[in-house]
Amino acid sequence: MRQIIRAAFVALALALPAPAATFLAPAAQAEAALLDINSASKNDLDALPGIGPARADAIIKNRPYNGKDDLVNRKIIPQNVYNGIKDRIIARQKR
């Protein structure tokens, strides 16, 4: 009986995908969803709320950014637009 149960558990373990291979940690998922203003395309930037083609061009023209708040500090976009997108963007640094 133990051998049957053990065989059933082994078969089940082999049939199920490994959790680490199919799921990202919540922090990794959140970071992956952020748009990098240092490398994003014009179309990706234009898709952000309050960012049109002209602002997307300005963001690209003034790269690189040390932090996402550089968009406001350098007067690329106004504070109210930044407030609407700050949780959706990141400024990754090249190494």
C-alpha positions as CSV (number, residue, x, y, z in Angstrom):
1,M,0.0,0.0,0.0
2,R,2.8,2.4,0.9
3,Q,4.5,1.7,-2.5
4,I,1.3,2.6,-4.3
5,I,0.9,5.9,-2.4
6,R,4.6,6.7,-2.9
7,A,4.3,6.0,-6.7
8,A,1.2,8.1,-6.9
9,F,3.0,11.1,-5.2
10,V,6.0,10.7,-7.5
11,A,3.8,10.6,-10.6
12,L,1.9,13.7,-9.4
13,A,5.1,15.5,-8.6
14,L,6.5,14.8,-12.1
15,A,3.2,15.8,-13.8
16,L,3.0,19.3,-12.1
17,P,5.2,22.1,-13.3
18,A,7.9,23.4,-10.9
19,P,6.7,26.5,-9.0
20,A,9.9,28.4,-9.5
21,A,9.8,28.0,-13.2
22,T,6.2,29.2,-13.7
23,F,5.8,32.0,-11.1
24,L,7.9,35.2,-10.5
25,A,8.1,36.7,-7.1
26,P,5.7,39.7,-6.7
27,A,8.5,42.2,-6.6
28,A,10.0,40.8,-9.9
29,Q,6.6,40.9,-11.5
30,A,6.1,44.6,-10.5
31,E,9.5,45.6,-11.7
32,A,9.0,43.8,-15.0
33,A,5.8,45.7,-15.6
34,L,7.5,49.1,-15.1
35,L,8.5,51.1,-18.2
36,D,12.2,52.1,-18.3
37,I,12.3,55.7,-19.4
38,N,16.0,55.3,-20.4
39,S,15.3,52.6,-23.0
40,A,11.5,52.7,-23.8
41,S,10.4,53.3,-27.4
42,K,8.5,56.4,-28.5
43,N,5.4,54.3,-28.9
44,D,5.7,52.8,-25.4
45,L,6.2,56.3,-23.9
46,D,3.3,57.8,-25.9
47,A,1.0,55.1,-24.5
48,L,1.5,56.5,-21.0
49,P,-1.3,58.8,-19.8
50,G,-0.5,62.5,-20.4
51,I,2.5,61.7,-22.6
52,G,1.9,62.4,-26.3
53,P,4.3,62.3,-29.2
54,A,6.0,65.6,-28.3
55,R,6.6,64.6,-24.7
56,A,7.8,61.2,-25.8
57,D,10.3,62.9,-28.1
58,A,11.5,65.2,-25.3
59,I,11.9,62.2,-22.9
60,I,14.0,60.4,-25.5
61,K,16.0,63.5,-26.4
62,N,17.1,64.2,-22.8
63,R,18.3,60.6,-21.9
64,P,19.8,59.3,-19.8
65,Y,18.0,59.9,-16.5
66,N,19.5,59.1,-13.1
67,G,16.0,58.7,-11.6
68,K,12.5,58.9,-12.8
69,D,12.0,62.2,-10.9
70,D,14.5,63.8,-13.4
71,L,11.6,64.1,-15.7
72,V,10.2,66.9,-13.5
73,N,13.5,68.2,-12.2
74,R,14.7,68.8,-15.8
75,K,11.2,70.3,-16.7
76,I,10.6,67.6,-19.3
77,I,7.0,67.0,-18.0
78,P,4.9,68.9,-15.5
79,Q,4.4,67.6,-11.9
80,N,0.7,66.6,-12.5
81,V,1.7,64.4,-15.5
82,Y,4.5,62.9,-13.5
83,N,2.1,62.1,-10.6
84,G,-0.1,60.2,-13.1
85,I,2.8,58.0,-14.4
86,K,5.3,57.7,-11.5
87,D,4.1,54.3,-10.4
88,R,4.4,52.9,-14.0
89,I,7.9,54.0,-14.8
90,I,11.5,53.4,-13.7
91,A,14.9,54.8,-14.7
92,R,17.3,51.8,-14.9
93,Q,21.0,52.6,-14.9
94,K,23.3,51.0,-17.5
95,R,26.2,49.1,-16.0
